[in-house]
């Protein structure tokens, strides 16, 4: 699931004091940093390289916990990627994030290898081959093997690691920006615009692209304008969960951040409201709030790091509400056929809790989940799949408004109608 996902000094209201200088903002950053560190102990499934990357880009560290997490990445995530490679499954995005996470810890990437067939090759060599496969897929199908978000991550990871990115690989990304191909369905994907912007900015800074530098500049300017045009009246770019990456990209592309901007303030407001309780969301937002981007990994030295981050003992969890609310669930299949259900759930339950309760009622509703860095997502409903390999997914909406959170994060706090629709993109 990809999803999935941002500073605009030029369009922002101006404040008389610099960003992030007052104590409350510093406390907020520290709180987010601790929440991200705390998630290492509660995360389900494989360790998330995006979380590690954000912890390493942060100003404060718990080096012991970060070392333990690095070891988990090198074992558990590494073995998972190896398994995917053995089964000829595309791994561009997760391999790119893995390499960025390792580099953020100043780990020697030349010591990391994968075996394909009977041949063992270094991580970055494998990533270059993944990018060649992606590029060839664009040549005959006009789209990557995965998607342009993962393609951009691949370009960024290679470039940040000092690997010369093939001009033809960069050119495909430049052309995709030129032809407005960074979409999810019919809508512009802010996350993809942002990742492509960081990738192409790295390529520009490195001097790798010699085919047509003016073309590269034009694409970067177009991406920047797309991000600026996606700013909402409340300051968020796209939505609350795409703003972190968008801000990272704008910072990387040289947007002025001397004065406080609407997007930065929007992220702070959302953070104080606990909007970013998902570790993946925090991992993309925290670097932006600290005025950093994934491009900062390129110059990371891991010397004299602050090791002061300590986690306090947390209090008991709040007991679930006894108040129940009714949820109507509508399933729309790929053929347009619909089925409707109803279930009562405790107020504050997650959508996943609601679907589990509904499935236990034996009314014919069933579902299956797959894991992602953002948490579980629906892969099959009532026996029908919506697979990424078929360019389909289950689109979720509440009372006609698309959800910006996944099934485990979205909370049911009132009577509503949830629509689950098999959708192409």
Residue pairs with C-beta under 8 A, 6 or more apart in sequence:
1 370
1 372
1 373
1 374
1 377
1 388
1 393
1 406
2 93
2 146
2 147
2 149
2 150
2 372
2 388
3 149
3 184
3 191
3 372
3 374
4 149
4 191
4 241
4 374
5 190
5 191
5 194
5 238
5 241
5 242
5 244
5 245
5 246
5 284
6 190
6 194
6 227
6 236
6 237
6 238
6 242
6 243
6 244
6 245
6 246
6 247
6 248
6 249
6 250
6 263
6 284
6 288
7 19
7 247
7 250
7 251
7 255
7 257
7 261
7 263
7 264
7 288
7 291
8 228
8 231
8 235
8 237
8 247
8 250
8 255
8 261
8 262
8 263
9 255
9 256
9 257
9 258
9 259
9 261
10 228
10 255
10 256
11 228
11 231
11 261
11 262
12 235
12 259
12 260
12 261
12 262
12 263
12 264
12 265
13 260
13 261
13 262
14 259
14 260
15 259
15 260
17 260
18 258
18 259
18 260
19 25
19 257
19 259
19 260
19 261
19 264
19 291
20 26
20 29
20 289
20 290
20 291
25 268
28 268
28 271
28 272
28 289
29 59
29 286
29 289
29 290
30 60
31 271
32 271
32 276
32 282
32 285
32 286
32 289
33 55
33 58
33 60
33 286
33 309
34 309
34 311
34 312
35 277
35 279
35 282
36 51
36 54
36 55
36 58
36 279
36 282
36 283
36 286
37 55
37 62
37 65
37 309
37 311
38 311
38 314
39 51
39 279
39 282
40 47
40 51
40 65
40 68
40 69
43 51
43 279
44 371
45 371
46 76
46 77
46 80
46 371
47 69
47 72
47 73
47 76
47 77
48 279
48 280
48 283
48 373
49 73
49 77
49 94
49 97
49 98
49 100
49 101
50 97
50 101
50 280
50 283
50 284
50 373
51 69
51 279
51 280
51 282
51 283
52 66
52 69
52 70
52 73
52 101
52 104
52 105
53 97
53 100
53 101
53 104
53 283
53 294
53 297
54 282
54 283
54 284
54 286
54 287
55 61
55 66
55 69
56 66
56 101
56 104
56 105
56 297
56 300
57 104
57 286
57 287
57 290
57 292
57 294
57 296
57 297
57 300
58 286
58 287
58 290
59 290
59 306
60 306
60 308
60 309
61 305
61 306
61 307
61 308
61 309
62 307
62 309
62 310
62 311
63 305
63 307
66 105
70 101
70 102
70 105
70 107
73 98
73 101
73 102
74 102
74 112
77 94
77 98
78 98
78 112
80 94
81 91
81 94
81 95
81 98
81 114
82 114
82 115
84 90
84 91
84 94
85 91
85 114
85 115
85 116
85 126
86 115
86 116
90 130
90 133
90 134
90 145
90 146
90 150
91 130
92 127
92 130
92 131
92 134
92 144
92 145
92 146
92 150
92 151
92 153
92 154
93 146
93 149
93 150
93 153
93 154
94 373
95 123
95 126
95 127
95 130
95 154
95 157
96 127
96 150
96 153
96 154
96 156
96 157
96 158
97 153
97 157
97 373
98 123
99 109
99 112
99 123
99 124
99 127
99 157
99 161
100 156
100 157
100 160
100 294
100 297
102 109
102 112
102 123
103 109
103 160
103 161
103 297
103 300
104 297
104 300
105 302
106 300
106 301
106 302
109 122
109 123
109 124
109 161
110 122
110 124
112 122
112 123
113 120
113 121
113 122
113 123
114 120
114 121
114 123
114 126
115 121
116 126
116 129
121 129
124 158
124 161
124 163
127 154
127 157
127 158
128 158
128 163
128 166
130 154
131 151
131 154
131 155
131 158
131 165
131 166
131 169
132 166
132 169
133 145
134 144
134 145
134 146
134 150
134 151
134 154
134 169
135 166
135 168
135 169
135 172
137 143
137 144
137 145
138 144
138 172
138 176
143 181
144 150
144 151
147 192
148 173
148 176
148 181
148 182
148 189
148 192
148 196
149 189
149 191
149 192
149 195
151 172
151 173
151 176
152 173
152 192
152 195
152 196
152 198
152 199
153 195
153 199
155 165
155 169
155 170
155 173
155 199
155 200
155 202
155 203
156 195
156 198
156 199
156 202
156 294
156 295
158 165
159 165
159 199
159 202
159 203
159 206
159 208
159 298
160 202
160 294
160 295
160 297
160 298
162 206
162 298
164 206
164 208
165 203
165 206
165 208
165 209
167 208
167 209
167 210
167 211
170 200
170 203
170 208
170 209
170 211
170 216
171 211
173 196
173 199
173 200
173 219
174 200
174 215
174 216
174 219
175 181
176 182
176 196
177 193
177 196
177 200
177 219
177 222
177 223
178 215
178 218
178 219
178 222
180 188
182 188
182 189
182 192
182 193
182 196
182 226
183 189
183 192
183 425
184 192
184 425
185 423
185 424
185 425
188 226
188 230
188 238
190 227
190 230
190 237
190 238
190 239
190 242
190 245
190 246
191 238
191 242
191 245
193 223
193 226
193 227
193 230
193 246
193 249
194 227
194 242
194 245
194 246
194 248
194 249
195 245
195 249
196 223
197 220
197 223
197 224
197 227
197 249
197 250
197 252
197 253
198 248
198 249
198 252
198 253
198 293
198 294
198 295
200 216
200 219
200 220
200 223
201 220
201 249
201 252
201 253
201 295
202 252
202 295
202 298
203 209
203 216
204 213
204 216
204 217
204 220
205 295
209 216
220 253
223 249
223 253
224 249
224 250
224 253
224 255
227 237
227 246
227 249
227 250
228 250
230 237
230 238
230 246
231 237
231 262
231 263
232 238
234 262
234 266
235 243
235 261
235 262
235 263
235 264
235 265
235 266
235 267
236 242
236 243
236 263
236 266
236 267
236 270
237 243
237 246
237 247
237 263
238 246
239 404
240 266
240 267
240 270
240 275
240 276
240 281
240 404
241 281
241 284
241 404
241 405
243 263
243 266
243 267
243 270
243 285
243 288
244 267
244 281
244 284
244 285
244 286
244 287
244 288
244 289
245 284
245 288
246 263
247 263
247 264
247 267
247 288
248 284
248 287
248 288
248 292
248 293
248 294
249 293
250 263
251 257
251 288
251 291
251 292
251 293
252 293
252 294
252 295
257 264
257 291
264 288
264 289
267 285
267 288
267 289
268 289
270 276
271 285
271 289
275 281
276 282
276 285
277 409
278 374
278 375
278 405
278 406
278 409
280 373
280 374
280 375
281 374
287 293
287 294
287 296
320 346
320 348
320 349
321 346
321 347
321 348
322 346
323 346
323 347
324 344
324 345
324 346
324 347
325 344
325 345
325 347
325 412
325 413
325 414
325 415
325 416
326 342
326 343
326 344
326 415
327 342
327 343
327 344
327 345
327 354
327 358
327 412
327 415
327 416
327 417
327 418
328 340
328 341
328 342
328 416
328 417
328 418
329 340
329 341
329 342
329 343
329 354
329 355
329 358
329 365
329 417
329 418
329 420
330 338
330 339
330 340
330 341
330 417
330 418
330 419
330 420
331 338
331 339
331 340
331 341
331 365
331 381
331 382
331 420
331 421
332 338
332 419
332 420
332 421
332 422
333 382
333 384
333 422
334 384
334 386
334 392
334 422
334 424
339 364
339 365
339 382
341 358
341 361
341 363
341 365
343 354
343 357
343 358
343 361
344 357
345 353
345 354
345 357
345 412
346 353
347 412
347 413
347 414
348 411
348 412
348 413
349 357
349 411
349 412
350 407
350 408
350 409
350 410
350 411
350 412
351 396
351 403
351 407
351 408
351 410
351 411
351 412
351 418
352 376
352 407
352 408
353 412
354 412
354 418
355 365
355 367
355 407
358 365
359 365
359 366
359 367
364 382
365 381
365 382
366 380
366 381
366 382
366 383
367 378
367 380
367 381
367 382
368 378
368 379
368 380
368 381
369 376
369 377
369 378
369 379
369 407
370 376
370 377
370 379
372 406
374 406
375 406
375 407
375 408
375 409
376 406
376 407
376 408
377 393
377 394
377 406
377 407
378 386
378 394
378 396
378 407
378 420
379 385
379 386
379 387
379 394
380 386
381 394
381 420
381 422
384 422
385 392
386 392
386 393
386 394
386 422
386 423
391 424
391 425
392 422
392 423
392 424
392 425
393 423
393 425
394 420
394 421
394 422
394 423
395 402
395 419
395 420
395 421
395 422
395 423
396 402
396 403
396 407
396 410
396 418
396 419
396 420
397 403
397 418
397 419
397 421
398 410
398 416
398 417
398 418
398 419
399 416
399 417
400 419
403 410
